[in-house]
Amino acid sequence: MESSAASYSSNTSQVHGISSSLKEDVDAARDYGATILSPKKMRDMGVKGILDLLPKGEKYYITIDIDGLDPSITPGTGTPSPGGLLYDEVNELLKAIASHGEVIGFDCVEVAPQYDPTQMTGQTAARVMLDLLSYVTKNKEEKEQK
């Protein structure tokens, strides 16, 4: 998933997945300090392994690029690529990131309803964002109760 998670602090670190990115884009991201992970590599590492790449307790801005999800569940994007992440995988990762630090913002990009006669892409994107918002809110409430 492109831009599956990004942490912005005094040390900017980013974790990117890769789908149909151009070589120049991958090189530019690496030059900027991003770690590039394929969905297969993300699966192999697991959520804990991915979190180990992010500094704990920092502030995170998360960008969800919908074409990083498998087109079987999100066909409405300009660059669908088989082998992407599944809903539960994304959800598990977002829940873990929300607990790992403070999510200060997020967005979801590349949703193209005109390419999806089922309207499933928009529904999935909305669900992922709603889930993330609930994780952020729950973590904030738990911290306030301590």
DSSP file (Angstrom, degrees, kcal/mol; ACC not computed):
  #  RESIDUE AA STRUCTURE BP1 BP2  ACC     N-H-->O    O-->H-N    N-H-->O    O-->H-N    TCO  KAPPA ALPHA  PHI   PSI    X-CA   Y-CA   Z-CA
    1    1 A M    >         0   0    0      0, 0.0    16,-2.8     0, 0.0     3,-1.1   0.000 360.0 360.0 360.0 122.9    0.0    0.0    0.0
    2    2 A E  T 3   +     0   0    0      1,-0.3    63,-0.9    63,-0.2    66,-0.2  -0.456 360.0   0.0 -65.1 134.4    1.6    3.3   -1.0
    3    3 A S  T 3  S+     0   0    0     14,-0.4    60,-0.8    -2,-0.2    -1,-0.3   0.895  77.7 163.0  55.0  45.6    2.0    5.5    2.0
    4    4 A S    <   -     0   0    0     -3,-1.1     2,-0.3    11,-0.3    12,-0.2   0.835  69.8  -0.4 -65.9 -29.6    0.5    3.0    4.4
    5    5 A A  E     -A   15   0A   0     10,-1.7    10,-2.6    -4,-0.2     2,-0.4  -0.965  62.7-178.2-157.5 142.4    1.9    4.8    7.3
    6    6 A A  E     -AB  14  61A   0     55,-0.6    55,-2.0    -2,-0.3     2,-0.5  -0.991  10.5-157.9-142.2 135.6    4.0    7.8    7.8
    7    7 A S  E     -AB  13  60A   0      6,-2.4     6,-2.1    -2,-0.4     2,-0.6  -0.954   7.9-165.4-112.5 126.6    5.4    9.3   11.1
    8    8 A Y        +     0   0    0     51,-1.3    51,-0.3    -2,-0.5     2,-0.2  -0.937  33.8 121.4-116.9 112.4    6.3   13.0   11.1
    9    9 A S  S    S-     0   0    0     -2,-0.6     3,-0.1     2,-0.2    49,-0.0  -0.601  86.3 -58.7-139.7-157.5    8.4   14.2   14.0
   10   10 A S  S    S+     0   0    0      1,-0.2     2,-0.6    -2,-0.2    -2,-0.0   0.845 138.4  46.5 -63.4 -29.0   11.8   15.8   14.2
   11   11 A N  S    S-     0   0    0      2,-0.0     2,-0.5     0, 0.0    -1,-0.2  -0.947  90.6-147.9-109.1 109.1   13.0   12.7   12.4
   12   12 A T        +     0   0    0     -2,-0.6     2,-0.4    -4,-0.2    -4,-0.2  -0.651  23.0 174.0 -79.5 124.5   10.6   12.0    9.5
   13   13 A S  E     -A    7   0A   0     -6,-2.1    -6,-2.4    -2,-0.5     2,-0.4  -0.972   7.5-170.1-129.0 149.2   10.3    8.3    8.8
   14   14 A Q  E     -Ac   6  34A   0     19,-0.6    21,-2.2    -2,-0.4     2,-0.5  -0.986  15.3-156.8-138.2 146.3    7.9    6.7    6.4
   15   15 A V  E     -Ac   5  35A   0    -10,-2.6   -10,-1.7    -2,-0.4     2,-0.4  -0.992  22.6-177.7-120.8 122.6    6.8    3.2    5.6
   16   16 A H  E     - c   0  36A   0     19,-3.4    21,-3.7    -2,-0.5   -14,-0.2  -0.927  17.5-150.9-119.3 142.3    5.5    2.7    2.1
   17   17 A G  E     - c   0  37A   0    -16,-2.8     2,-0.4    -2,-0.4   -14,-0.4  -0.597  22.1-133.6 -94.5 171.7    4.1   -0.2    0.3
   18   18 A I        +     0   0    0     19,-1.0    18,-0.0    -2,-0.2    -2,-0.0  -0.989  35.8 151.4-132.2 135.3    4.5   -0.5   -3.4
   19   19 A S  S    S-     0   0    0     -2,-0.4    -1,-0.1    19,-0.1    49,-0.1   0.397  80.9 -17.0-121.9 -94.3    2.0   -1.4   -6.0
   20   20 A S  S    S+     0   0    0     59,-0.2    -2,-0.0    47,-0.0    48,-0.0  -0.132  87.1 152.3-110.7  37.8    2.4    0.0   -9.5
   21   21 A S        -     0   0    0      1,-0.1     2,-0.2     2,-0.1    -3,-0.0  -0.312  47.3-112.2 -69.6 149.7    4.8    2.8   -8.7
   22   22 A L     >  -     0   0    0      1,-0.1     4,-2.2    -2,-0.0     3,-0.3  -0.498  25.5-116.7 -75.6 151.0    7.3    4.1  -11.2
   23   23 A K  H  > S+     0   0    0      1,-0.2     4,-2.8     2,-0.2     5,-0.2   0.886 116.6  55.1 -56.0 -40.6   11.0    3.4  -10.6
   24   24 A E  H  > S+     0   0    0      1,-0.2     4,-2.4     2,-0.2    -1,-0.2   0.884 107.5  49.4 -61.8 -38.4   11.6    7.1  -10.3
   25   25 A D  H  > S+     0   0    0     -3,-0.3     4,-2.3     2,-0.2    -1,-0.2   0.904 111.7  48.2 -67.7 -40.9    9.0    7.4   -7.6
   26   26 A V  H  X S+     0   0    0     -4,-2.2     4,-2.5     2,-0.2    -2,-0.2   0.932 112.7  48.5 -63.9 -45.5   10.4    4.5   -5.6
   27   27 A D  H  X S+     0   0    0     -4,-2.8     4,-2.6     1,-0.2    -2,-0.2   0.908 111.3  49.9 -61.1 -42.6   13.9    6.0   -5.9
   28   28 A A  H  X S+     0   0    0     -4,-2.4     4,-1.5     2,-0.2    -1,-0.2   0.901 110.7  49.7 -64.5 -40.7   12.7    9.4   -4.8
   29   29 A A  H  X>S+     0   0    0     -4,-2.3     5,-2.8     2,-0.2     4,-0.6   0.916 112.1  47.7 -64.3 -42.9   10.9    7.9   -1.8
   30   30 A R  H ><5S+     0   0    0     -4,-2.5     3,-1.2     1,-0.2    -2,-0.2   0.912 109.2  53.6 -63.5 -42.1   14.0    5.9   -0.8
   31   31 A D  H 3<5S+     0   0    0     -4,-2.6    -1,-0.2     1,-0.3    -2,-0.2   0.831 106.4  53.6 -60.9 -31.2   16.2    9.1   -1.2
   32   32 A Y  H 3<5S-     0   0    0     -4,-1.5    -1,-0.3    -5,-0.2    -2,-0.2   0.625 129.1 -98.7 -78.2 -13.8   13.7   10.8    1.2
   33   33 A G  T <<5S+     0   0    0     -3,-1.2   -19,-0.6    -4,-0.6    -3,-0.2   0.543  71.1 149.9 108.7  10.3   14.3    8.0    3.7
   34   34 A A  E   < -c   14   0A   0     -5,-2.8     2,-0.5    -6,-0.2    -1,-0.3  -0.451  43.0-135.3 -76.7 147.9   11.2    5.9    3.1
   35   35 A T  E     -c   15   0A   0    -21,-2.2   -19,-3.4    -2,-0.1     2,-0.5  -0.917  21.4-146.8 -97.7 126.0   11.2    2.1    3.7
   36   36 A I  E     +c   16   0A   0     -2,-0.5     2,-0.4   -21,-0.2   -19,-0.2  -0.842  20.4 177.6-101.4 125.5    9.5    0.4    0.7
   37   37 A L  E     -c   17   0A   0    -21,-3.7   -19,-1.0    -2,-0.5    -2,-0.0  -0.990  21.2-140.9-128.4 133.2    7.6   -2.8    1.5
   38   38 A S     >  -     0   0    0     -2,-0.4     4,-2.6   -21,-0.3     5,-0.2  -0.494  34.5-108.1 -78.8 160.2    5.5   -4.9   -0.9
   39   39 A P  H  > S+     0   0    0      0, 0.0     4,-2.4     0, 0.0     5,-0.2   0.891 122.9  53.3 -55.8 -38.2    2.3   -6.4    0.4
   40   40 A K  H  > S+     0   0    0      2,-0.2     4,-2.5     1,-0.2     5,-0.2   0.931 109.5  47.2 -62.7 -44.4    4.0   -9.8    0.5
   41   41 A K  H  > S+     0   0    0      1,-0.2     4,-2.5     2,-0.2     5,-0.2   0.892 110.4  53.1 -63.7 -39.4    6.8   -8.4    2.6
   42   42 A M  H  X S+     0   0    0     -4,-2.6     4,-2.2     2,-0.2    -1,-0.2   0.913 110.2  47.6 -61.4 -42.6    4.3   -6.7    4.9
   43   43 A R  H  < S+     0   0    0     -4,-2.4    -2,-0.2     1,-0.2    -1,-0.2   0.922 111.8  50.1 -63.2 -43.9    2.6  -10.0    5.3
   44   44 A D  H  < S+     0   0    0     -4,-2.5    -2,-0.2     1,-0.2    -1,-0.2   0.891 114.8  43.9 -62.3 -39.9    5.9  -11.8    6.0
   45   45 A M  H  X S-     0   0    0     -4,-2.5     4,-1.0    -5,-0.2    -1,-0.2   0.831  99.6-152.6 -74.2 -33.3    6.9   -9.2    8.6
   46   46 A G  H  X  -     0   0    0     -4,-2.2     4,-1.9    -5,-0.2     5,-0.2  -0.009  37.9 -66.0  75.4 169.6    3.5   -9.0   10.3
   47   47 A V  H  > S+     0   0    0      1,-0.2     4,-2.8     2,-0.2     5,-0.2   0.906 134.1  53.7 -61.2 -43.7    2.2   -6.0   12.2
   48   48 A K  H  > S+     0   0    0      1,-0.2     4,-1.8     2,-0.2    -1,-0.2   0.922 108.5  49.8 -59.0 -44.7    4.8   -6.2   14.9
   49   49 A G  H  < S+     0   0    0     -4,-1.0     4,-0.4     1,-0.2    -1,-0.2   0.876 111.8  48.0 -62.7 -37.7    7.6   -6.1   12.3
   50   50 A I  H >< S+     0   0    0     -4,-1.9     3,-1.5     1,-0.2     4,-0.4   0.915 109.5  52.6 -69.0 -42.6    6.1   -3.1   10.6
   51   51 A L  H >< S+     0   0    0     -4,-2.8     3,-1.7     1,-0.3    -2,-0.2   0.832  97.9  66.4 -62.5 -31.1    5.6   -1.3   13.9
   52   52 A D  T 3< S+     0   0    0     -4,-1.8    -1,-0.3     1,-0.3    -2,-0.2   0.731  95.4  58.7 -61.9 -20.4    9.3   -1.9   14.6
   53   53 A L  T <  S+     0   0    0     -3,-1.5    -1,-0.3    -4,-0.4    -2,-0.2   0.629  97.9  71.6 -81.6 -14.0   10.1    0.4   11.7
   54   54 A L  S <  S-     0   0    0     -3,-1.7     2,-0.2    -4,-0.4   -40,-0.0  -0.859  91.8-112.6-106.0 134.7    8.1    3.3   13.3
   55   55 A P    >   -     0   0    0      0, 0.0     3,-1.1     0, 0.0     2,-0.1  -0.470  40.0-117.7 -64.6 129.6    9.4    5.2   16.3
   56   56 A K  T 3  S+     0   0    0      1,-0.2    45,-0.2    -2,-0.2     3,-0.1  -0.392  89.8  17.5 -71.2 143.0    7.1    4.5   19.2
   57   57 A G  T 3  S+     0   0    0     43,-3.4    -1,-0.2     1,-0.2    44,-0.2   0.579  94.2 126.4  78.4  10.6    5.2    7.3   20.8
   58   58 A E    <   -     0   0    0     -3,-1.1    44,-2.9    42,-0.3     2,-0.4  -0.294  67.7 -93.8 -90.3 179.2    5.5    9.7   17.9
   59   59 A K  E     - d   0 102A   0    -51,-0.3   -51,-1.3    42,-0.2     2,-0.4  -0.823  43.6-159.8 -94.7 134.1    2.9   11.7   16.0
   60   60 A Y  E     -Bd   7 103A   0     42,-3.2    44,-2.7    -2,-0.4    45,-0.9  -0.927  18.8-163.9-121.3 139.4    1.7    9.9   12.8
   61   61 A Y  E     -Bd   6 105A   0    -55,-2.0   -55,-0.6    -2,-0.4     2,-0.5  -0.994  22.0-156.7-113.7 124.1    0.0   11.1    9.7
   62   62 A I  E     - d   0 106A   0     43,-2.2    45,-2.0    -2,-0.5     2,-0.5  -0.887  10.7-168.5-110.0 127.7   -1.4    8.2    7.8
   63   63 A T  E     - d   0 107A   0    -60,-0.8     2,-0.7    -2,-0.5    45,-0.2  -0.969   7.0-159.5-111.7 125.1   -2.2    8.2    4.1
   64   64 A I  E     - d   0 108A   0     43,-2.9    45,-2.7    -2,-0.5     2,-0.8  -0.915   1.1-162.0-105.2 113.3   -4.2    5.3    2.8
   65   65 A D  E >   - d   0 109A   0    -63,-0.9     3,-2.6    -2,-0.7     4,-0.3  -0.865  11.1-149.9 -95.6 113.0   -3.8    4.9   -1.0
   66   66 A I  G >  S+     0   0    0     43,-2.6     3,-1.5    -2,-0.8    -1,-0.1   0.725  90.9  68.2 -62.3 -22.9   -6.7    2.7   -2.0
   67   67 A D  G 3  S+     0   0    0      1,-0.3    14,-0.4    42,-0.2    -1,-0.3   0.542  86.4  71.2 -76.3  -1.1   -4.9    1.1   -4.8
   68   68 A G  G <  S+     0   0    0     -3,-2.6    17,-2.5   -66,-0.2    -1,-0.3   0.615  86.0  81.0 -81.6 -14.2   -2.7   -0.6   -2.2
   69   69 A L  B <  S-e   85   0B   0     -3,-1.5    12,-0.4    -4,-0.3    17,-0.2  -0.598 102.6 -88.0 -86.7 155.3   -5.7   -2.8   -1.3
   70   70 A D    >>  -     0   0    0     15,-2.8     3,-2.1    -2,-0.2     4,-1.5  -0.376  31.0-129.9 -63.9 135.9   -6.5   -5.8   -3.5
   71   71 A P  T 34 S+     0   0    0      0, 0.0    -1,-0.1     0, 0.0    50,-0.1   0.624 101.7  77.3 -66.3 -10.3   -8.7   -4.9   -6.4
   72   72 A S  T 34 S+     0   0    0      1,-0.2    -2,-0.1     2,-0.2    14,-0.0   0.769 113.0  23.2 -66.6 -22.6  -11.0   -7.8   -5.5
   73   73 A I  T <4 S+     0   0    0     -3,-2.1    51,-0.2     1,-0.1    -1,-0.2   0.569 137.0  32.3-115.0 -16.5  -12.3   -5.4   -2.8
   74   74 A T     <  +     0   0    0     -4,-1.5    -2,-0.2     1,-0.1    -1,-0.1  -0.533  61.4 151.5-139.5  71.5  -11.4   -2.0   -4.2
   75   75 A P        +     0   0    0      0, 0.0     2,-2.0     0, 0.0    -1,-0.1   0.699  52.0  91.4 -74.6 -17.3  -11.6   -2.1   -8.0
   76   76 A G        +     0   0    0     -3,-0.1    36,-3.4    40,-0.1     2,-0.3  -0.456  64.3  97.6 -84.8  71.5  -12.4    1.6   -8.3
   77   77 A T  S    S-     0   0    0     -2,-2.0    34,-0.1    34,-0.2    33,-0.0  -0.969  78.5-115.6-148.3 160.3   -9.0    3.1   -8.6
   78   78 A G  S    S+     0   0    0     32,-0.4    33,-0.1    -2,-0.3    -1,-0.0   0.771 109.9  31.8 -71.3 -25.6   -6.8    4.2  -11.5
   79   79 A T  S    S-     0   0    0     31,-0.2    -1,-0.3     2,-0.0   -59,-0.2  -0.496  74.3-176.7-133.1  65.8   -4.1    1.6  -11.0
   80   80 A P        -     0   0    0      0, 0.0   -10,-0.1     0, 0.0   -13,-0.1  -0.407   7.6-171.4 -63.2 137.9   -5.6   -1.6   -9.5
   81   81 A S    >   -     0   0    0    -12,-0.4     3,-0.7   -14,-0.4    -2,-0.0  -0.953  20.5-125.8-137.8 114.5   -2.9   -4.2   -8.8
   82   82 A P  T 3  S+     0   0    0      0, 0.0   -12,-0.1     0, 0.0   -13,-0.0  -0.205  91.4  44.0 -57.0 147.7   -3.6   -7.8   -7.8
   83   83 A G  T 3  S+     0   0    0      1,-0.2   -13,-0.1   -44,-0.1     3,-0.1   0.526  79.8 143.7  95.5   8.0   -1.9   -9.0   -4.6
   84   84 A G    <   -     0   0    0     -3,-0.7   -15,-0.3   -15,-0.2    -1,-0.2  -0.081  57.9 -73.2 -71.8 177.7   -2.7   -5.9   -2.6
   85   85 A L  B     -e   69   0B   0    -17,-2.5   -15,-2.8     1,-0.1     2,-0.2  -0.342  46.0-126.2 -71.3 152.8   -3.6   -5.9    1.1
   86   86 A L     >  -     0   0    0    -17,-0.2     4,-2.3    -3,-0.1     3,-0.3  -0.579  26.9-103.4 -96.0 162.9   -7.0   -7.1    2.3
   87   87 A Y  H  > S+     0   0    0      1,-0.2     4,-2.8     2,-0.2     5,-0.2   0.905 120.3  48.7 -52.9 -50.1   -9.4   -5.2    4.5
   88   88 A D  H  > S+     0   0    0      1,-0.2     4,-2.4     2,-0.2    -1,-0.2   0.850 110.2  52.2 -63.9 -34.2   -8.6   -7.1    7.7
   89   89 A E  H  > S+     0   0    0     -3,-0.3     4,-2.0     2,-0.2    -1,-0.2   0.931 112.9  44.1 -66.3 -45.2   -4.8   -6.7    7.1
   90   90 A V  H  X S+     0   0    0     -4,-2.3     4,-2.7     2,-0.2     5,-0.2   0.922 113.9  51.0 -63.7 -44.2   -5.2   -2.9    6.7
   91   91 A N  H  X S+     0   0    0     -4,-2.8     4,-2.4    -5,-0.2    -2,-0.2   0.910 109.7  49.2 -61.7 -44.6   -7.5   -2.7    9.7
   92   92 A E  H  X S+     0   0    0     -4,-2.4     4,-2.0     1,-0.2    -1,-0.2   0.905 112.8  48.1 -61.9 -42.3   -5.2   -4.7   11.9
   93   93 A L  H  X S+     0   0    0     -4,-2.0     4,-2.6     2,-0.2    -2,-0.2   0.920 111.8  48.7 -65.7 -44.2   -2.2   -2.4   10.9
   94   94 A L  H  X S+     0   0    0     -4,-2.7     4,-2.3     1,-0.2    -2,-0.2   0.893 110.2  51.8 -64.2 -39.5   -4.2    0.8   11.4
   95   95 A K  H  X S+     0   0    0     -4,-2.4     4,-1.1    -5,-0.2    -1,-0.2   0.921 111.8  47.0 -61.8 -43.7   -5.3   -0.4   14.9
   96   96 A A  H  X S+     0   0    0     -4,-2.0     4,-1.1     1,-0.2     3,-0.3   0.903 111.3  50.3 -66.3 -42.1   -1.8   -1.2   15.9
   97   97 A I  H  X S+     0   0    0     -4,-2.6     4,-1.2     1,-0.2     3,-0.5   0.904 106.1  56.2 -63.7 -40.5   -0.4    2.2   14.6
   98   98 A A  H  < S+     0   0    0     -4,-2.3     5,-0.3     1,-0.2    -1,-0.2   0.814 112.1  43.1 -61.5 -29.5   -3.1    4.1   16.5
   99   99 A S  H  < S+     0   0    0     -4,-1.1    -1,-0.2    -3,-0.3    -2,-0.2   0.658 106.5  63.0 -86.0 -18.0   -1.9    2.4   19.7
  100  100 A H  H  < S-     0   0    0     -4,-1.1   -43,-3.4    -3,-0.5   -42,-0.3   0.718 121.9 -29.1 -81.7 -23.8    1.8    2.9   18.8
  101  101 A G  S  < S-     0   0    0     -4,-1.2     2,-0.6   -44,-0.2   -42,-0.2  -0.828  87.0 -53.6-166.4-158.8    1.7    6.7   18.9
  102  102 A E  E     -d   59   0A   0    -44,-2.9   -42,-3.2    -2,-0.2     2,-0.7  -0.893  39.3-147.3-106.4 116.1   -0.6    9.6   18.3
  103  103 A V  E     +d   60   0A   0     -2,-0.6   -42,-0.2    -5,-0.3     3,-0.1  -0.722  19.6 176.9 -80.2 116.6   -2.4    9.8   14.9
  104  104 A I  E     -     0   0A   0    -44,-2.7     2,-0.3    -2,-0.7   -43,-0.2   0.517  62.2 -17.0-100.6  -7.7   -2.7   13.5   14.2
  105  105 A G  E     -d   61   0A   0    -45,-0.9   -43,-2.2     2,-0.0    -1,-0.3  -0.928  56.1-169.6 177.2 162.1   -4.4   13.1   10.8
  106  106 A F  E     -d   62   0A   0     -2,-0.3     2,-0.3   -45,-0.2   -43,-0.2  -0.985   1.1-169.4-159.5 159.7   -5.1   10.8    7.9
  107  107 A D  E     -d   63   0A   0    -45,-2.0   -43,-2.9    -2,-0.3     2,-0.4  -0.953  15.2-140.5-146.4 167.8   -6.4   10.8    4.4
  108  108 A C  E     -d   64   0A   0     -2,-0.3     2,-0.2   -45,-0.2   -43,-0.2  -0.995  27.4-178.1-134.3 126.0   -7.5    8.3    1.8
  109  109 A V  E     +d   65   0A   0    -45,-2.7   -43,-2.6    -2,-0.4   -42,-0.2  -0.748  48.5  40.8-124.7 167.6   -6.6    8.8   -1.8
  110  110 A E        +     0   0    0      1,-0.3     2,-0.5    -2,-0.2   -32,-0.4   0.592  62.3 149.9  73.8  16.2   -7.1    7.3   -5.3
  111  111 A V        -     0   0    0     -3,-0.2    -1,-0.3   -34,-0.1   -34,-0.2  -0.708  20.2-178.6 -77.8 123.0  -10.7    6.3   -4.9
  112  112 A A    >   -     0   0    0    -36,-3.4     3,-2.3    -2,-0.5     4,-0.2  -0.779  10.7-177.0-126.7  85.7  -12.3    6.5   -8.4
  113  113 A P  G >  S+     0   0    0      0, 0.0     3,-2.0     0, 0.0     6,-0.2   0.772  78.5  70.1 -55.8 -28.6  -16.0    5.7   -8.2
  114  114 A Q  G 3  S+     0   0    0      1,-0.3   -37,-0.1   -38,-0.1   -38,-0.0   0.718  98.5  51.0 -64.3 -18.2  -16.4    5.9  -12.0
  115  115 A Y  G <  S+     0   0    0     -3,-2.3    -1,-0.3     1,-0.2   -38,-0.2   0.346 102.1  68.6 -96.3   5.1  -14.3    2.7  -12.3
  116  116 A D    X   +     0   0    0     -3,-2.0     3,-1.1    -4,-0.2    -1,-0.2  -0.815  49.3 177.5-131.6  93.0  -16.4    0.8   -9.8
  117  117 A P  T 3  S+     0   0    0      0, 0.0    -1,-0.1     0, 0.0    -3,-0.0   0.718  86.7  57.5 -66.5 -18.3  -19.9   -0.1  -10.9
  118  118 A T  T 3  S-     0   0    0      1,-0.0    -2,-0.0    -5,-0.0     0, 0.0   0.676  96.5-140.2 -82.7 -17.4  -20.4   -2.0   -7.6
  119  119 A Q    <>  +     0   0    0     -3,-1.1     4,-1.5    -6,-0.2     5,-0.1   0.609  64.2 127.8  64.5  14.1  -19.5    1.1   -5.4
  120  120 A M  H  >  +     0   0    0      1,-0.2     4,-2.8     2,-0.2     5,-0.2   0.826  60.8  61.0 -69.1 -32.6  -17.6   -1.3   -3.2
  121  121 A T  H  > S+     0   0    0      1,-0.2     4,-2.8     2,-0.2     5,-0.2   0.946 106.3  44.6 -62.7 -48.3  -14.4    0.9   -3.3
  122  122 A G  H  > S+     0   0    0      1,-0.2     4,-2.5     2,-0.2    -1,-0.2   0.897 114.4  49.8 -62.0 -40.9  -16.1    3.9   -1.8
  123  123 A Q  H  X S+     0   0    0     -4,-1.5     4,-2.2     2,-0.2    -1,-0.2   0.911 112.5  46.9 -64.8 -42.0  -17.7    1.8    0.9
  124  124 A T  H  X S+     0   0    0     -4,-2.8     4,-2.7   -51,-0.2    -2,-0.2   0.924 112.3  49.9 -66.6 -43.7  -14.5    0.1    1.8
  125  125 A A  H  X S+     0   0    0     -4,-2.8     4,-2.3    -5,-0.2    -2,-0.2   0.925 112.2  47.9 -59.9 -44.9  -12.6    3.4    1.9
  126  126 A A  H  X S+     0   0    0     -4,-2.5     4,-2.4    -5,-0.2    -1,-0.2   0.899 112.3  49.7 -63.3 -40.0  -15.3    4.9    4.1
  127  127 A R  H  X S+     0   0    0     -4,-2.2     4,-2.8     2,-0.2    -2,-0.2   0.918 110.0  49.9 -65.8 -43.9  -15.2    1.9    6.4
  128  128 A V  H  X S+     0   0    0     -4,-2.7     4,-2.5     2,-0.2    -2,-0.2   0.924 113.5  46.1 -61.4 -44.4  -11.4    1.9    6.7
  129  129 A M  H  X S+     0   0    0     -4,-2.3     4,-2.5     2,-0.2    -2,-0.2   0.900 112.8  49.7 -66.8 -40.0  -11.4    5.6    7.6
  130  130 A L  H  X S+     0   0    0     -4,-2.4     4,-2.1     2,-0.2    -2,-0.2   0.912 111.4  49.6 -64.0 -42.1  -14.3    5.2   10.1
  131  131 A D  H  X S+     0   0    0     -4,-2.8     4,-2.2     2,-0.2    -2,-0.2   0.937 111.1  48.9 -60.9 -47.0  -12.4    2.2   11.7
  132  132 A L  H  X S+     0   0    0     -4,-2.5     4,-2.5     1,-0.2     5,-0.2   0.922 109.7  51.8 -60.2 -44.2   -9.3    4.3   12.0
  133  133 A L  H  X S+     0   0    0     -4,-2.5     4,-2.5     1,-0.2    -1,-0.2   0.889 109.0  51.0 -59.6 -39.2  -11.1    7.2   13.5
  134  134 A S  H  X S+     0   0    0     -4,-2.1     4,-2.5     2,-0.2    -1,-0.2   0.885 109.8  49.7 -67.8 -37.0  -12.7    4.8   16.1
  135  135 A Y  H  X S+     0   0    0     -4,-2.2     4,-2.4     2,-0.2    -2,-0.2   0.919 112.4  47.7 -65.3 -42.5   -9.2    3.4   17.0
  136  136 A V  H  X S+     0   0    0     -4,-2.5     4,-2.2     2,-0.2    -2,-0.2   0.930 114.2  46.4 -63.4 -46.1   -7.8    6.9   17.4
  137  137 A T  H  X S+     0   0    0     -4,-2.5     4,-2.5    -5,-0.2    -2,-0.2   0.917 112.3  50.3 -63.5 -44.7  -10.8    8.0   19.6
  138  138 A K  H  X S+     0   0    0     -4,-2.5     4,-2.4     1,-0.2    -2,-0.2   0.921 111.4  48.2 -61.9 -44.9  -10.6    4.9   21.7
  139  139 A N  H  X S+     0   0    0     -4,-2.4     4,-2.1     1,-0.2    -1,-0.2   0.892 111.3  50.6 -64.0 -39.2   -6.9    5.3   22.4
  140  140 A K  H  X S+     0   0    0     -4,-2.2     4,-2.0    -5,-0.2    -2,-0.2   0.929 111.1  48.4 -63.9 -44.7   -7.4    9.0   23.3
  141  141 A E  H  X S+     0   0    0     -4,-2.5     4,-1.5     1,-0.2    -2,-0.2   0.893 110.5  51.6 -62.5 -40.5  -10.2    8.1   25.7
  142  142 A E  H  X S+     0   0    0     -4,-2.4     4,-0.7     1,-0.2    -1,-0.2   0.893 110.0  49.1 -65.2 -38.9   -8.1    5.4   27.3
  143  143 A K  H >< S+     0   0    0     -4,-2.1     3,-0.6     1,-0.2    -1,-0.2   0.872 109.2  52.5 -67.2 -36.5   -5.2    7.8   27.8
  144  144 A E  H 3< S+     0   0    0     -4,-2.0    -1,-0.2     1,-0.2    -2,-0.2   0.801 104.9  56.3 -69.3 -28.3   -7.4   10.4   29.4
  145  145 A Q  H 3<        0   0    0     -4,-1.5    -1,-0.2     1,-0.2    -2,-0.2   0.677 360.0 360.0 -76.9 -17.6   -8.8    7.8   31.8
  146  146 A K    <<        0   0    0     -4,-0.7    -1,-0.2    -3,-0.6    -2,-0.2   0.473 360.0 360.0 -79.1 360.0   -5.3    7.0   33.1
